[in-house]
Amino acid sequence: MKSKAVFYHAGCPVCISAEQGITAALDKQRFEVEVVHLGEDSSRLSDAENAGVKSVPALVIEGQAYHINHGADLSALK
C-alpha cells in the first residue's frame, strides 16, 4: 500500500521549483502524491493548517509536515 504525500504550494516560483523537485524525487512505488495549489483552491487551507503546515511550500507525509522553503505564510493566503 502506498503512503500519501500532499505537497501544498501557492504557485510562486519557489513553490513551482520545489514541486518539480519533490514530485521527481519521491518514489512513485511508495508514495501517492497529491499537489494542492492553495492560490487556486483556498478551500484546502484548513486541510493544510490541520496537517501542521505553517508556510508554503510544504510537504506532508504520513501526518508529518515538512517545510521546504519559506515562500508564504498560510495567513497571507487567506
Secondary structure by P-SEA (a helix, b strand, c coil): cbbbbbbbbcccaaaaaaaaaaaaaccccccbbbbbcccccccaaaaaaaaccccccbbbcccccccccccccccccc
